[in-house]
Amino acid sequence: MKKFKFKLAMVLKIKLRLEELRQQELREAEYRVLLAQQDLERCHEAVLLATERYRQQLVAKLNLNSALDYQRYLTWLANHVTLAEESLQLRQQEVVAVRDTLIVATQERQMLEKLKEKAYQHYLQAELQAEHEFLDEIGTSRYVRMEK
């Protein structure tokens, strides 16, 4: 009885490795999303803190130069928030793209595993058929010997 050997075993091994790489890329992309979210939260906190300080300064005393400085700073922070939001969206799109490639890699691996399973079932059937033929041949030869 010969041992089962899947002809596409090397391809399946490569597909498994490719899927692992895609999973790693997805984890890295999700981590970059997390960092972008944290950056955006820090920006929002900075805006809130600067706005509160600006209000406190306006209540304490009205100084035109410091009011202009705070206004420019708040504008800069608003631009930074916009950039952080764009970065977050870009990172989220990257996650979607990487997830799509992971799905394709997973489907390819699953397809090869199904082919392997079918080939193995076919191998088992062929082996069972060969065993039946062998046993039939033994039974027939015994019968012929007993008849003589």
Secondary structure in CASP SS format (residue, H / E / C, confidence):
PFRMAT SS
TARGET T0000
AUTHOR 0000-0000-0000
METHOD secondary structure of the structure
MODEL  1
M C 1.00
K C 1.00
K C 1.00
F C 1.00
K C 1.00
F C 1.00
K C 1.00
L C 1.00
A H 1.00
M H 1.00
V H 1.00
L H 1.00
K H 1.00
I H 1.00
K H 1.00
L H 1.00
R H 1.00
L H 1.00
E H 1.00
E H 1.00
L H 1.00
R H 1.00
Q H 1.00
Q H 1.00
E H 1.00
L H 1.00
R H 1.00
E H 1.00
A H 1.00
E H 1.00
Y H 1.00
R H 1.00
V H 1.00
L H 1.00
L H 1.00
A H 1.00
Q H 1.00
Q H 1.00
D H 1.00
L H 1.00
E H 1.00
R H 1.00
C H 1.00
H H 1.00
E H 1.00
A H 1.00
V H 1.00
L H 1.00
L H 1.00
A H 1.00
T H 1.00
E H 1.00
R H 1.00
Y H 1.00
R H 1.00
Q H 1.00
Q H 1.00
L H 1.00
V H 1.00
A H 1.00
K C 1.00
L C 1.00
N C 1.00
L H 1.00
N H 1.00
S H 1.00
A H 1.00
L H 1.00
D H 1.00
Y H 1.00
Q H 1.00
R H 1.00
Y H 1.00
L H 1.00
T H 1.00
W H 1.00
L H 1.00
A H 1.00
N H 1.00
H H 1.00
V H 1.00
T H 1.00
L H 1.00
A H 1.00
E H 1.00
E H 1.00
S H 1.00
L H 1.00
Q H 1.00
L H 1.00
R H 1.00
Q H 1.00
Q H 1.00
E H 1.00
V H 1.00
V H 1.00
A H 1.00
V H 1.00
R H 1.00
D H 1.00
T H 1.00
L H 1.00
I H 1.00
V H 1.00
A H 1.00
T H 1.00
Q H 1.00
E H 1.00
R H 1.00
Q H 1.00
M H 1.00
L H 1.00
E H 1.00
K H 1.00
L H 1.00
K H 1.00
E H 1.00
K H 1.00
A H 1.00
Y H 1.00
Q H 1.00
H H 1.00
Y H 1.00
L H 1.00
Q H 1.00
A H 1.00
E H 1.00
L H 1.00
Q H 1.00
A H 1.00
E H 1.00
H H 1.00
E H 1.00
F H 1.00
L H 1.00
D H 1.00
E H 1.00
I H 1.00
G H 1.00
T H 1.00
S H 1.00
R H 1.00
Y H 1.00
V H 1.00
R H 1.00
M H 1.00
E H 1.00
K C 1.00
END
